[in-house]
Amino acid sequence: MKKILVLKPAYTAQGGISNYYKKLENKFTLDVEYLTRGARTWPVHKGFLFESFRFLSDIIKFIIKLLSNRFSVVQTSTSLGKFSLLRDGIFIILAKLFNSI
């Protein structure tokens, strides 16, 4: 059976991607797991140091999830901002390194 991991922003982060996943959650017929990544309160940021630790925490949670599950697909939706592209690129590279995609 196919298992999908969806990387999504927190529902407390305002924006189109967050709203999109709010609407889709519980609509899939396949086995889908979600992992929150990125800002939790966008557009408000809590400072560089806090956001850096949050990012490292997201990476660690992602790696743990990859080590404990085998996913057929790792799906991410990103804005086209420089940091968002870099952040999600790191997640994609990690998924590839851990042979999850």
C-alpha positions as CSV (number, residue, x, y, z in Angstrom):
1,M,0.0,0.0,0.0
2,K,1.2,3.5,-0.9
3,K,2.0,5.8,2.0
4,I,2.3,9.5,1.5
5,L,4.0,12.1,3.7
6,V,2.8,15.6,3.2
7,L,4.9,18.5,4.5
8,K,2.7,21.4,5.3
9,P,2.7,24.7,7.1
10,A,1.0,25.0,10.5
11,Y,-2.7,25.9,10.4
12,T,-1.9,28.9,12.5
13,A,0.3,30.3,9.7
14,Q,-1.9,32.4,7.4
15,G,-1.7,31.7,3.7
16,G,-3.0,29.8,0.7
17,I,-1.0,26.6,1.3
18,S,-2.1,26.3,4.9
19,N,-5.8,26.9,3.8
20,Y,-5.4,24.3,1.0
21,Y,-4.3,21.6,3.4
22,K,-7.0,22.5,5.9
23,K,-9.6,21.7,3.2
24,L,-7.9,18.5,2.0
25,E,-7.2,16.9,5.4
26,N,-9.2,13.7,5.9
27,K,-10.3,13.7,2.2
28,F,-7.6,11.2,0.9
29,T,-8.4,7.6,0.5
30,L,-4.7,6.6,0.6
31,D,-2.6,6.4,3.8
32,V,-1.5,10.0,4.3
33,E,0.6,11.4,7.2
34,Y,1.3,15.1,7.7
35,L,4.3,16.8,9.1
36,T,4.2,20.5,10.0
37,R,7.2,22.4,8.8
38,G,8.0,26.1,8.5
39,A,6.7,29.1,10.3
40,R,3.9,28.6,12.8
41,T,2.7,32.1,12.9
42,W,3.4,33.6,9.5
43,P,3.5,36.5,8.7
44,V,4.7,37.1,12.2
45,H,8.2,35.7,13.0
46,K,9.5,35.2,16.6
47,G,13.1,36.1,15.7
48,F,16.0,34.6,13.9
49,L,17.2,32.4,16.8
50,F,13.8,31.0,17.6
51,E,13.0,30.3,13.9
52,S,16.5,28.6,13.5
53,F,15.8,26.3,16.4
54,R,12.3,25.6,15.1
55,F,13.8,24.7,11.7
56,L,16.3,22.3,13.2
57,S,13.5,20.7,15.2
58,D,11.5,20.3,12.0
59,I,14.5,18.6,10.3
60,I,14.9,16.2,13.2
61,K,11.2,15.3,13.3
62,F,11.4,14.7,9.5
63,I,14.4,12.4,9.8
64,I,12.8,10.5,12.6
65,K,9.6,10.1,10.5
66,L,11.7,8.9,7.5
67,L,13.6,6.4,9.6
68,S,10.4,5.0,11.2
69,N,8.3,4.7,8.0
70,R,8.6,3.9,4.3
71,F,6.9,6.5,2.1
72,S,6.1,6.1,-1.5
73,V,5.7,9.9,-1.9
74,V,7.0,12.9,0.1
75,Q,4.9,15.9,-1.0
76,T,5.7,19.5,-0.3
77,S,4.2,22.7,-1.5
78,T,6.3,25.8,-1.2
79,S,6.0,29.5,-1.9
80,L,8.6,30.9,-4.3
81,G,10.5,32.8,-1.6
82,K,14.2,32.2,-1.3
83,F,14.1,30.8,2.2
84,S,11.0,28.6,1.4
85,L,12.7,27.1,-1.7
86,L,15.9,26.5,0.3
87,R,14.0,25.0,3.2
88,D,11.9,22.6,1.1
89,G,14.9,21.8,-1.1
90,I,16.7,20.5,2.1
91,F,13.6,18.4,2.9
92,I,13.6,16.9,-0.6
93,I,17.4,16.1,-0.5
94,L,16.9,14.5,2.9
95,A,14.0,12.4,1.6
96,K,16.2,11.3,-1.3
97,L,19.1,10.5,1.0
98,F,17.0,8.4,3.2
99,N,15.6,6.6,0.1
100,S,12.0,7.7,0.8
101,I,11.3,8.9,-2.7
